[in-house]
Structures are given as C-alpha cells and as structure tokens.
Amino acid sequence: MSPLVSIVVPNWNGSRTLPLCLSALFAQTHRNLEVIVADDGSTDDSVAVAERLGAIVVGTGANGGCGVARNAGVARARGEVIFYVDSDVALAPDAVATAVRMLAEDRSLGAVCGIQDPEPLLDPTPVARYRGLQYHYWSMSAQGDISFLFPSLCAIPAAVHAEVGRFNPRLKQTEEVDFGVRLNRGYQLRLTPRIRGRHAHDRNLRVLLRKLFHRARLRVPLYARARNFATGFETRERVWSSLAAAASVPAFATLALGPWGLLAPGLLIAASLAGDAGMYRFVARRNGLAFLVFFTGVHYLVNLTIVAGAAAGAAQWAVSRPFRRLYDEPILPDRAAAEGS
C-alpha cells in the first residue's frame, strides 16, 4: 500500500493563490494523502477558502513566520512522509508520487526538494519573470546534493523529521537554511528537477530586493561558521560576481578622469556578468535580447542588494552577541524574541 503523505501548506494571506495550490494537490497522482493548511494568522479569507476546498486547517494563533506555521502543520500530520509546499506554489501532478518513490529508493535521503518552473504561476510582470528565470536557473545549476532545504516544495520522511526536530521559531526568513544544516548532519538532501511546481513570484522590485537584503543579512551568523557553510546557490563564481558588481559603484568615480575613467567600472561590470554568463545565455534563448537587457539591469541591482545585506549582517555580527548566536542550539520556544533582535 502506498504511504500516507501529509502535505503541509504554510499560509499567510494567500487566498489569491490557495485555490491553485490546493487544486493541484488534490489532483496529485499519489492519492493517499492529507492536505493540511497551517494558517499563520491570516487577515484575508484564506481559512474559508481552504475549508471550502477540502483541506484540514490548523492555526498558529498569530503571525509567526513560515517556520512556526510548518511546526503547527506537522504537529497535526499523520503521514509517513511530510511534503511541504508553499501556498503560492502549484505542484506538477506527479510531484508527490516522484518524491515518495525517490525516498523509498534511497534510504540515505533525508529530504528531496523540487525545482520551480521558470514561468510565474500568476501575474507575469517583468520583475516576476526575472525572478522566475533567475531562481530556476540557479536551482538547476545547484541540483544534486545540497546542505540546506528548499521548502517551497520538498518531502521529508516523518521519522527523519521527528529526529531532526522542528523549525526554529525565531527564524522568519532563514529557517530553512538552519533546518537543512541540522538535517544534513545525518542525511543527504537532494535537489532535483524531477519534482516540479510553478511559483507566484514577487511582482514588485522593492519587495523582492527587501527580501533578498534581509536573507543575506540573516545568513551571516550561520555562514560565519565555516563548518556550517550551506551549499546551494552561493557558488564561488556568484560570490565574486556580486562583489564585482558592488565594487563597480565606487569605481564610477573614475569618470572624472575622462573617457579612460570608464575602464575600471567597465571591467568590474564585465567580471560580474562573467560570473553568471550561463544564466544570461539561458535568458536570451528563452526570452530574447530585449528582455535580457531588463534582466541584466535587475540582476545588477540584486547583486548590489545581496552584498549590502551581507555587509549589514557582518556589521551586526561584529557588535551583537545575540545576533552571533541566532542559530545556536537548543532551539528556543515559540515565545522567543523575533529573528535578528
């Protein structure tokens, strides 16, 4: 008999995408499943939408972040496999079946994570199209064994989950990195395009940049411990690409020297582009040269934002002992202070 899979959907004000998410879950080829929407203090009609569509609904009582919501959902789960999917993701019909099969075939796996399609689920604004292409390409280039979780679509054996413990409720934007590092101490994590879904990406550039800034800042205490450095997106080439982009900004001061002043910023921007040359070729093939120009400009801003976030995190790490201990064990209870305090 096929195992019972508990699908846990953390949700906060996701009524716009929940119908697409839940419809895709109830259309899975793996039929032995329960769908649990863990509502994190929504103020829209998310709960009514989830109940109308047939999901089990549990609440956190107040908005505490994805980690808190996932903890509430898994506490209600009865399945042999826990499958996490965000409320703004619609899974491919065979996603759950593929994840169950992969976990059964390789008992060393502690989690299998899927890769989002390059096309946005809803509202394909230019920024959403940028994020879909960028996130898809970086995920594809990171496929294989990884050391942190991609929880927007991933499956974990319930017994392994119980052994690793819950998500750290203090962490609102980096809880998946912390959980993956802890899981990776005893198990392999695998990122695979065999498990797919489509995500409703951020439509607004300011929202996207703010999110990327804080994620870069909040990962510094973890990455400061070399033994805990998480493998995945942060390849050496991309680190240098971001640093070169950031260095190009002050280099524009050399324009005061005349035409030769373009040399320094030009070389730095060229070095930044070279760090992700494969991604730019991918975008050009899929969306053409006109969109590539827009994509390149947005990605330059993304690189600057990531460096600024990491610099802010390094400064905070230097002066704040609580920030340095953000990822320390044991995991604090739900009433702990907010992340980064």
C-alpha atoms as a printed R data frame, in Angstrom:
    type eleno elety resid chain resno       x      y       z
1   ATOM     1    CA   MET     A     1   0.000  0.000   0.000
2   ATOM     2    CA   SER     A     2   1.259  3.464  -0.825
3   ATOM     3    CA   PRO     A     3   2.300  5.526   2.208
4   ATOM     4    CA   LEU     A     4   0.113  8.264   3.614
5   ATOM     5    CA   VAL     A     5   1.631 11.630   2.701
6   ATOM     6    CA   SER     A     6   0.831 14.670   4.834
7   ATOM     7    CA   ILE     A     7   1.037 17.781   2.687
8   ATOM     8    CA   VAL     A     8   1.636 20.819   4.887
9   ATOM     9    CA   VAL     A     9   0.877 24.209   3.346
10  ATOM    10    CA   PRO     A    10   2.097 27.186   5.423
11  ATOM    11    CA   ASN     A    11  -0.100 30.146   4.569
12  ATOM    12    CA   TRP     A    12  -0.409 33.821   5.378
13  ATOM    13    CA   ASN     A    13  -2.972 35.868   3.433
14  ATOM    14    CA   GLY     A    14  -2.664 33.543   0.478
15  ATOM    15    CA   SER     A    15  -6.299 33.443  -0.638
16  ATOM    16    CA   ARG     A    16  -5.314 34.636  -4.132
17  ATOM    17    CA   THR     A    17  -3.117 31.600  -4.815
18  ATOM    18    CA   LEU     A    18  -4.567 28.984  -2.443
19  ATOM    19    CA   PRO     A    19  -7.184 27.761  -4.949
20  ATOM    20    CA   LEU     A    20  -4.464 26.996  -7.493
21  ATOM    21    CA   CYS     A    21  -2.212 25.423  -4.853
22  ATOM    22    CA   LEU     A    22  -4.909 23.189  -3.338
23  ATOM    23    CA   SER     A    23  -6.437 22.204  -6.669
24  ATOM    24    CA   ALA     A    24  -3.016 20.956  -7.769
25  ATOM    25    CA   LEU     A    25  -2.642 18.982  -4.534
26  ATOM    26    CA   PHE     A    26  -5.994 17.241  -4.845
27  ATOM    27    CA   ALA     A    27  -5.103 16.369  -8.454
28  ATOM    28    CA   GLN     A    28  -1.896 14.501  -7.496
29  ATOM    29    CA   THR     A    29  -1.401 11.040  -8.958
30  ATOM    30    CA   HIS     A    30  -0.457  9.846  -5.451
31  ATOM    31    CA   ARG     A    31  -3.907  9.562  -3.908
32  ATOM    32    CA   ASN     A    32  -3.144  8.529  -0.310
33  ATOM    33    CA   LEU     A    33  -2.644 11.966   1.181
34  ATOM    34    CA   GLU     A    34  -3.974 14.515   3.647
35  ATOM    35    CA   VAL     A    35  -3.749 18.239   2.948
36  ATOM    36    CA   ILE     A    36  -3.130 20.484   5.963
37  ATOM    37    CA   VAL     A    37  -3.196 24.254   5.603
38  ATOM    38    CA   ALA     A    38  -1.263 25.779   8.506
39  ATOM    39    CA   ASP     A    39  -2.655 29.294   8.646
40  ATOM    40    CA   ASP     A    40  -0.307 31.833  10.199
41  ATOM    41    CA   GLY     A    41  -2.743 34.469  11.412
42  ATOM    42    CA   SER     A    42  -4.197 35.452   8.032
43  ATOM    43    CA   THR     A    43  -6.420 38.520   7.872
44  ATOM    44    CA   ASP     A    44  -7.966 37.646   4.494
45  ATOM    45    CA   ASP     A    45 -10.394 34.787   3.759
46  ATOM    46    CA   SER     A    46  -7.658 32.132   3.449
47  ATOM    47    CA   VAL     A    47  -9.215 29.874   6.108
48  ATOM    48    CA   ALA     A    48 -12.623 29.912   4.414
49  ATOM    49    CA   VAL     A    49 -11.002 29.180   1.045
50  ATOM    50    CA   ALA     A    50  -9.007 26.250   2.450
51  ATOM    51    CA   GLU     A    51 -12.003 24.743   4.237
52  ATOM    52    CA   ARG     A    52 -14.238 25.138   1.178
53  ATOM    53    CA   LEU     A    53 -11.696 23.283  -0.955
54  ATOM    54    CA   GLY     A    54 -11.463 20.375   1.491
55  ATOM    55    CA   ALA     A    55  -8.210 20.983   3.369
56  ATOM    56    CA   ILE     A    56  -7.653 20.404   7.071
57  ATOM    57    CA   VAL     A    57  -6.954 23.790   8.662
58  ATOM    58    CA   VAL     A    58  -4.815 24.429  11.733
59  ATOM    59    CA   GLY     A    59  -3.908 27.859  13.039
60  ATOM    60    CA   THR     A    60  -0.903 29.377  14.775
61  ATOM    61    CA   GLY     A    61  -2.947 31.987  16.621
62  ATOM    62    CA   ALA     A    62  -0.768 34.879  15.492
63  ATOM    63    CA   ASN     A    63   1.585 35.579  12.640
64  ATOM    64    CA   GLY     A    64   4.943 33.993  13.483
65  ATOM    65    CA   GLY     A    65   6.513 33.128  10.135
66  ATOM    66    CA   CYS     A    66   6.764 30.079   7.898
67  ATOM    67    CA   GLY     A    67   8.715 28.046  10.444
68  ATOM    68    CA   VAL     A    68   6.003 28.464  13.080
69  ATOM    69    CA   ALA     A    69   3.319 27.560  10.542
70  ATOM    70    CA   ARG     A    70   5.181 24.455   9.388
71  ATOM    71    CA   ASN     A    71   5.615 23.353  13.008
72  ATOM    72    CA   ALA     A    72   1.868 23.697  13.582
73  ATOM    73    CA   GLY     A    73   1.089 21.740  10.436
74  ATOM    74    CA   VAL     A    74   3.484 18.874  11.111
75  ATOM    75    CA   ALA     A    75   2.146 18.544  14.662
76  ATOM    76    CA   ARG     A    76  -1.222 17.633  13.117
77  ATOM    77    CA   ALA     A    77   0.225 15.361  10.419
78  ATOM    78    CA   ARG     A    78  -0.309 11.577  10.482
79  ATOM    79    CA   GLY     A    79   1.614 10.603   7.356
80  ATOM    80    CA   GLU     A    80   4.768  8.565   6.851
81  ATOM    81    CA   VAL     A    81   6.070 11.341   4.599
82  ATOM    82    CA   ILE     A    82   5.794 15.090   5.169
83  ATOM    83    CA   PHE     A    83   5.550 17.119   1.971
84  ATOM    84    CA   TYR     A    84   5.893 20.887   2.348
85  ATOM    85    CA   VAL     A    85   4.552 23.183  -0.335
86  ATOM    86    CA   ASP     A    86   4.089 26.934  -0.095
87  ATOM    87    CA   SER     A    87   0.608 28.354  -0.610
88  ATOM    88    CA   ASP     A    88   1.765 30.242  -3.717
89  ATOM    89    CA   VAL     A    89   3.075 27.116  -5.464
90  ATOM    90    CA   ALA     A    90   1.104 24.744  -7.717
91  ATOM    91    CA   LEU     A    91   2.727 21.299  -7.945
92  ATOM    92    CA   ALA     A    92   3.024 19.258 -11.108
93  ATOM    93    CA   PRO     A    93   0.597 16.282 -10.942
94  ATOM    94    CA   ASP     A    94   3.331 13.686 -10.343
95  ATOM    95    CA   ALA     A    95   5.368 15.698  -7.809
96  ATOM    96    CA   VAL     A    96   4.267 13.826  -4.672
97  ATOM    97    CA   ALA     A    97   4.490 10.402  -6.334
98  ATOM    98    CA   THR     A    98   8.003 11.148  -7.580
99  ATOM    99    CA   ALA     A    99   9.154 12.331  -4.140
100 ATOM   100    CA   VAL     A   100   7.731  9.233  -2.427
101 ATOM   101    CA   ARG     A   101   9.454  6.974  -4.941
102 ATOM   102    CA   MET     A   102  12.825  8.717  -4.545
103 ATOM   103    CA   LEU     A   103  12.706  8.472  -0.747
104 ATOM   104    CA   ALA     A   104  11.772  4.769  -0.937
105 ATOM   105    CA   GLU     A   105  14.591  4.005  -3.386
106 ATOM   106    CA   ASP     A   106  17.330  5.679  -1.341
107 ATOM   107    CA   ARG     A   107  17.038  5.452   2.450
108 ATOM   108    CA   SER     A   108  20.054  7.743   2.896
109 ATOM   109    CA   LEU     A   109  17.943 10.658   1.718
110 ATOM   110    CA   GLY     A   110  16.603 12.892   4.463
111 ATOM   111    CA   ALA     A   111  14.805 15.193   2.037
112 ATOM   112    CA   VAL     A   112  14.124 15.612  -1.648
113 ATOM   113    CA   CYS     A   113  13.420 19.134  -2.905
114 ATOM   114    CA   GLY     A   114  11.921 20.205  -6.191
115 ATOM   115    CA   ILE     A   115  12.720 22.957  -8.674
116 ATOM   116    CA   GLN     A   116  10.330 25.714  -9.661
117 ATOM   117    CA   ASP     A   117   9.422 26.233 -13.304
118 ATOM   118    CA   PRO     A   118  10.821 29.388 -14.938
119 ATOM   119    CA   GLU     A   119   7.335 30.777 -15.694
120 ATOM   120    CA   PRO     A   120   5.445 32.508 -12.840
121 ATOM   121    CA   LEU     A   121   2.207 30.944 -11.636
122 ATOM   122    CA   LEU     A   122   0.337 34.279 -11.724
123 ATOM   123    CA   ASP     A   123   0.809 37.871 -12.869
124 ATOM   124    CA   PRO     A   124   3.912 37.597 -15.098
125 ATOM   125    CA   THR     A   125   5.144 41.140 -14.533
126 ATOM   126    CA   PRO     A   126   8.685 41.839 -15.757
127 ATOM   127    CA   VAL     A   127  10.004 41.512 -12.197
128 ATOM   128    CA   ALA     A   128   8.158 38.207 -11.661
129 ATOM   129    CA   ARG     A   129   9.534 36.928 -14.969
130 ATOM   130    CA   TYR     A   130  13.038 37.981 -13.906
131 ATOM   131    CA   ARG     A   131  12.719 36.141 -10.592
132 ATOM   132    CA   GLY     A   132  11.266 33.025 -12.184
133 ATOM   133    CA   LEU     A   133  14.088 32.732 -14.695
134 ATOM   134    CA   GLN     A   134  16.833 33.591 -12.198
135 ATOM   135    CA   TYR     A   135  15.572 31.257  -9.470
136 ATOM   136    CA   HIS     A   136  15.007 28.404 -11.924
137 ATOM   137    CA   TYR     A   137  18.465 28.701 -13.455
138 ATOM   138    CA   TRP     A   138  20.255 28.930 -10.120
139 ATOM   139    CA   SER     A   139  18.257 25.946  -8.831
140 ATOM   140    CA   MET     A   140  19.045 23.877 -11.907
141 ATOM   141    CA   SER     A   141  22.738 24.671 -11.590
142 ATOM   142    CA   ALA     A   142  22.635 23.622  -7.910
143 ATOM   143    CA   GLN     A   143  20.767 20.340  -8.471
144 ATOM   144    CA   GLY     A   144  22.161 17.295  -6.743
145 ATOM   145    CA   ASP     A   145  23.275 17.014  -3.133
146 ATOM   146    CA   ILE     A   146  22.797 20.217  -1.156
147 ATOM   147    CA   SER     A   147  23.049 21.209   2.512
148 ATOM   148    CA   PHE     A   148  20.040 23.444   3.046
149 ATOM   149    CA   LEU     A   149  16.349 22.974   2.426
150 ATOM   150    CA   PHE     A   150  14.239 24.319  -0.445
151 ATOM   151    CA   PRO     A   151  10.939 24.093   1.463
152 ATOM   152    CA   SER     A   152   8.634 25.629  -1.142
153 ATOM   153    CA   LEU     A   153   8.295 22.066  -2.456
154 ATOM   154    CA   CYS     A   154  10.061 19.269  -0.603
155 ATOM   155    CA   ALA     A   155   9.419 15.884   1.016
156 ATOM   156    CA   ILE     A   156  10.891 14.520   4.256
157 ATOM   157    CA   PRO     A   157  10.261 11.099   5.864
158 ATOM   158    CA   ALA     A   158   8.250 11.704   9.030
159 ATOM   159    CA   ALA     A   159  10.692  9.658  11.119
160 ATOM   160    CA   VAL     A   160  13.613 11.787   9.906
161 ATOM   161    CA   HIS     A   161  11.666 14.969  10.578
162 ATOM   162    CA   ALA     A   162  10.966 13.837  14.142
163 ATOM   163    CA   GLU     A   163  14.656 13.102  14.650
164 ATOM   164    CA   VAL     A   164  15.799 16.495  13.338
165 ATOM   165    CA   GLY     A   165  13.120 18.401  15.255
166 ATOM   166    CA   ARG     A   166  11.047 21.416  14.407
167 ATOM   167    CA   PHE     A   167  11.881 24.583  12.517
168 ATOM   168    CA   ASN     A   168  13.457 27.255  14.685
169 ATOM   169    CA   PRO     A   169  10.551 29.615  15.503
170 ATOM   170    CA   ARG     A   170  12.930 32.573  15.918
171 ATOM   171    CA   LEU     A   171  13.852 32.496  12.240
172 ATOM   172    CA   LYS     A   172  11.357 34.079   9.870
173 ATOM   173    CA   GLN     A   173  13.406 34.179   6.660
174 ATOM   174    CA   THR     A   174  16.241 31.696   7.122
175 ATOM   175    CA   GLU     A   175  14.552 28.845   8.990
176 ATOM   176    CA   GLU     A   176  15.034 26.537   6.011
177 ATOM   177    CA   VAL     A   177  18.817 27.049   5.984
178 ATOM   178    CA   ASP     A   178  19.072 26.218   9.678
179 ATOM   179    CA   PHE     A   179  16.819 23.161   9.344
180 ATOM   180    CA   GLY     A   180  18.741 21.880   6.343
181 ATOM   181    CA   VAL     A   181  22.097 22.218   8.094
182 ATOM   182    CA   ARG     A   182  20.774 20.198  11.051
183 ATOM   183    CA   LEU     A   183  19.225 17.579   8.757
184 ATOM   184    CA   ASN     A   184  22.392 17.325   6.678
185 ATOM   185    CA   ARG     A   185  24.406 16.169   9.704
186 ATOM   186    CA   GLY     A   186  22.870 12.711   9.400
187 ATOM   187    CA   TYR     A   187  21.207 12.548   5.979
188 ATOM   188    CA   GLN     A   188  21.594 13.592   2.381
189 ATOM   189    CA   LEU     A   189  19.433 16.322   0.867
190 ATOM   190    CA   ARG     A   190  18.781 16.271  -2.851
191 ATOM   191    CA   LEU     A   191  17.559 18.995  -5.193
192 ATOM   192    CA   THR     A   192  16.013 17.548  -8.353
193 ATOM   193    CA   PRO     A   193  14.104 18.771 -11.443
194 ATOM   194    CA   ARG     A   194  12.093 15.517 -11.312
195 ATOM   195    CA   ILE     A   195   9.881 17.279  -8.727
196 ATOM   196    CA   ARG     A   196   8.354 20.418 -10.197
197 ATOM   197    CA   GLY     A   197   5.999 23.238  -9.369
198 ATOM   198    CA   ARG     A   198   5.118 26.732 -10.506
199 ATOM   199    CA   HIS     A   199   5.518 29.666  -8.109
200 ATOM   200    CA   ALA     A   200   3.768 33.056  -7.944
201 ATOM   201    CA   HIS     A   201   6.896 35.178  -7.662
202 ATOM   202    CA   ASP     A   202   7.172 38.670  -6.222
203 ATOM   203    CA   ARG     A   203   5.759 41.190  -8.693
204 ATOM   204    CA   ASN     A   204   7.334 44.295  -7.188
205 ATOM   205    CA   LEU     A   205  11.063 45.063  -7.335
206 ATOM   206    CA   ARG     A   206  11.131 46.817  -3.973
207 ATOM   207    CA   VAL     A   207   9.534 43.811  -2.253
208 ATOM   208    CA   LEU     A   208  11.984 41.408  -3.896
209 ATOM   209    CA   LEU     A   209  15.054 43.495  -3.027
210 ATOM   210    CA   ARG     A   210  13.958 43.922   0.590
211 ATOM   211    CA   LYS     A   211  13.524 40.165   0.937
212 ATOM   212    CA   LEU     A   212  16.934 39.425  -0.597
213 ATOM   213    CA   PHE     A   213  18.620 42.039   1.607
214 ATOM   214    CA   HIS     A   214  17.326 40.508   4.835
215 ATOM   215    CA   ARG     A   215  18.041 36.948   3.750
216 ATOM   216    CA   ALA     A   216  21.655 37.883   3.015
217 ATOM   217    CA   ARG     A   217  21.940 39.710   6.346
218 ATOM   218    CA   LEU     A   218  20.429 36.903   8.398
219 ATOM   219    CA   ARG     A   219  22.605 34.164   6.922
220 ATOM   220    CA   VAL     A   220  25.843 35.781   8.098
221 ATOM   221    CA   PRO     A   221  25.874 34.194  11.608
222 ATOM   222    CA   LEU     A   222  25.464 30.752  10.047
223 ATOM   223    CA   TYR     A   223  27.983 31.234   7.269
224 ATOM   224    CA   ALA     A   224  30.497 32.715   9.725
225 ATOM   225    CA   ARG     A   225  30.952 29.143  10.953
226 ATOM   226    CA   ALA     A   226  32.883 27.518   8.118
227 ATOM   227    CA   ARG     A   227  31.748 24.059   9.144
228 ATOM   228    CA   ASN     A   228  28.129 25.153   8.650
229 ATOM   229    CA   PHE     A   229  28.504 26.823   5.271
230 ATOM   230    CA   ALA     A   230  25.467 25.832   3.232
231 ATOM   231    CA   THR     A   231  25.982 24.660  -0.325
232 ATOM   232    CA   GLY     A   232  23.475 25.622  -2.974
233 ATOM   233    CA   PHE     A   233  23.108 28.964  -4.745
234 ATOM   234    CA   GLU     A   234  26.219 30.554  -3.286
235 ATOM   235    CA   THR     A   235  28.844 29.322  -5.749
236 ATOM   236    CA   ARG     A   236  32.283 30.906  -5.781
237 ATOM   237    CA   GLU     A   237  31.589 32.469  -9.177
238 ATOM   238    CA   ARG     A   238  28.386 34.115  -7.937
239 ATOM   239    CA   VAL     A   239  30.071 35.462  -4.841
240 ATOM   240    CA   TRP     A   240  32.715 37.120  -6.992
241 ATOM   241    CA   SER     A   241  30.012 38.303  -9.401
242 ATOM   242    CA   SER     A   242  28.190 40.080  -6.576
243 ATOM   243    CA   LEU     A   243  31.396 41.581  -5.199
244 ATOM   244    CA   ALA     A   244  32.454 42.822  -8.636
245 ATOM   245    CA   ALA     A   245  29.051 44.471  -9.126
246 ATOM   246    CA   ALA     A   246  29.347 46.191  -5.743
247 ATOM   247    CA   ALA     A   247  32.911 47.331  -6.469
248 ATOM   248    CA   SER     A   248  31.788 48.879  -9.748
249 ATOM   249    CA   VAL     A   249  29.708 51.503  -7.915
250 ATOM   250    CA   PRO     A   250  32.583 53.399  -6.268
251 ATOM   251    CA   ALA     A   251  34.664 52.763  -9.390
252 ATOM   252    CA   PHE     A   252  32.379 55.114 -11.331
253 ATOM   253    CA   ALA     A   253  34.172 57.944  -9.510
254 ATOM   254    CA   THR     A   254  36.968 57.446 -12.037
255 ATOM   255    CA   LEU     A   255  34.738 59.012 -14.712
256 ATOM   256    CA   ALA     A   256  36.189 62.303 -13.531
257 ATOM   257    CA   LEU     A   257  39.378 61.233 -15.304
258 ATOM   258    CA   GLY     A   258  37.711 61.359 -18.703
259 ATOM   259    CA   PRO     A   259  36.990 58.519 -21.173
260 ATOM   260    CA   TRP     A   260  39.648 56.300 -19.592
261 ATOM   261    CA   GLY     A   261  37.645 56.524 -16.380
262 ATOM   262    CA   LEU     A   262  35.172 54.049 -17.864
263 ATOM   263    CA   LEU     A   263  37.787 51.325 -17.831
264 ATOM   264    CA   ALA     A   264  37.621 50.373 -14.135
265 ATOM   265    CA   PRO     A   265  33.814 50.203 -13.756
266 ATOM   266    CA   GLY     A   266  33.520 48.590 -17.178
267 ATOM   267    CA   LEU     A   267  35.933 45.808 -16.291
268 ATOM   268    CA   LEU     A   268  34.196 45.207 -12.962
269 ATOM   269    CA   ILE     A   269  30.760 45.005 -14.570
270 ATOM   270    CA   ALA     A   270  32.172 42.640 -17.203
271 ATOM   271    CA   ALA     A   271  33.579 40.462 -14.406
272 ATOM   272    CA   SER     A   272  30.191 40.491 -12.693
273 ATOM   273    CA   LEU     A   273  28.455 39.395 -15.890
274 ATOM   274    CA   ALA     A   274  31.006 36.633 -16.440
275 ATOM   275    CA   GLY     A   275  30.163 35.087 -13.065
276 ATOM   276    CA   ASP     A   276  26.717 34.146 -14.340
277 ATOM   277    CA   ALA     A   277  27.307 34.051 -18.089
278 ATOM   278    CA   GLY     A   278  25.392 30.802 -18.439
279 ATOM   279    CA   MET     A   279  22.307 32.363 -16.870
280 ATOM   280    CA   TYR     A   280  22.376 35.308 -19.276
281 ATOM   281    CA   ARG     A   281  22.620 32.943 -22.257
282 ATOM   282    CA   PHE     A   282  19.684 30.959 -20.842
283 ATOM   283    CA   VAL     A   283  17.560 34.119 -20.532
284 ATOM   284    CA   ALA     A   284  18.455 35.270 -24.048
285 ATOM   285    CA   ARG     A   285  17.451 31.900 -25.522
286 ATOM   286    CA   ARG     A   286  14.122 31.845 -23.711
287 ATOM   287    CA   ASN     A   287  13.055 35.499 -23.770
288 ATOM   288    CA   GLY     A   288  15.171 37.288 -26.347
289 ATOM   289    CA   LEU     A   289  17.721 40.082 -26.227
290 ATOM   290    CA   ALA     A   290  15.274 42.865 -25.348
291 ATOM   291    CA   PHE     A   291  14.214 41.168 -22.126
292 ATOM   292    CA   LEU     A   292  17.842 40.245 -21.417
293 ATOM   293    CA   VAL     A   293  18.658 43.965 -21.142
294 ATOM   294    CA   PHE     A   294  15.969 44.398 -18.467
295 ATOM   295    CA   PHE     A   295  17.021 41.167 -16.763
296 ATOM   296    CA   THR     A   296  20.662 42.253 -16.625
297 ATOM   297    CA   GLY     A   297  19.793 45.593 -15.055
298 ATOM   298    CA   VAL     A   298  17.612 43.987 -12.377
299 ATOM   299    CA   HIS     A   299  20.238 41.370 -11.626
300 ATOM   300    CA   TYR     A   300  22.849 44.106 -11.176
301 ATOM   301    CA   LEU     A   301  20.592 45.628  -8.501
302 ATOM   302    CA   VAL     A   302  20.092 42.181  -6.955
303 ATOM   303    CA   ASN     A   303  23.856 41.691  -6.703
304 ATOM   304    CA   LEU     A   304  24.243 45.090  -5.033
305 ATOM   305    CA   THR     A   305  21.431 44.243  -2.605
306 ATOM   306    CA   ILE     A   306  22.935 40.893  -1.640
307 ATOM   307    CA   VAL     A   307  26.325 42.477  -0.918
308 ATOM   308    CA   ALA     A   308  24.676 45.265   1.084
309 ATOM   309    CA   GLY     A   309  22.726 42.699   3.099
310 ATOM   310    CA   ALA     A   310  25.826 40.614   3.780
311 ATOM   311    CA   ALA     A   311  27.757 43.745   4.810
312 ATOM   312    CA   ALA     A   312  24.967 44.772   7.185
313 ATOM   313    CA   GLY     A   313  24.927 41.259   8.613
314 ATOM   314    CA   ALA     A   314  28.687 41.285   9.111
315 ATOM   315    CA   ALA     A   315  28.466 44.593  10.969
316 ATOM   316    CA   GLN     A   316  25.628 43.281  13.134
317 ATOM   317    CA   TRP     A   317  27.550 40.073  13.797
318 ATOM   318    CA   ALA     A   318  30.560 42.101  14.964
319 ATOM   319    CA   VAL     A   319  28.652 44.100  17.563
320 ATOM   320    CA   SER     A   320  25.719 41.912  18.630
321 ATOM   321    CA   ARG     A   321  26.231 38.755  20.664
322 ATOM   322    CA   PRO     A   322  22.529 37.728  20.328
323 ATOM   323    CA   PHE     A   323  22.870 38.026  16.542
324 ATOM   324    CA   ARG     A   324  26.003 35.846  16.559
325 ATOM   325    CA   ARG     A   325  24.016 33.227  18.500
326 ATOM   326    CA   LEU     A   326  20.988 33.363  16.222
327 ATOM   327    CA   TYR     A   327  21.433 29.759  15.100
328 ATOM   328    CA   ASP     A   328  22.687 28.336  18.377
329 ATOM   329    CA   GLU     A   329  21.055 25.212  19.745
330 ATOM   330    CA   PRO     A   330  18.921 24.348  21.592
331 ATOM   331    CA   ILE     A   331  16.070 25.779  19.539
332 ATOM   332    CA   LEU     A   332  14.188 28.360  21.560
333 ATOM   333    CA   PRO     A   333  10.425 28.077  22.192
334 ATOM   334    CA   ASP     A   334   7.834 29.908  20.100
335 ATOM   335    CA   ARG     A   335   7.669 32.847  22.523
336 ATOM   336    CA   ALA     A   336  11.338 33.646  21.875
337 ATOM   337    CA   ALA     A   337  12.350 37.046  20.623
338 ATOM   338    CA   ALA     A   338  11.928 37.794  16.959
339 ATOM   339    CA   GLU     A   339  14.666 36.936  14.492
340 ATOM   340    CA   GLY     A   340  17.588 39.304  14.490
341 ATOM   341    CA   SER     A   341  16.684 41.055  17.730
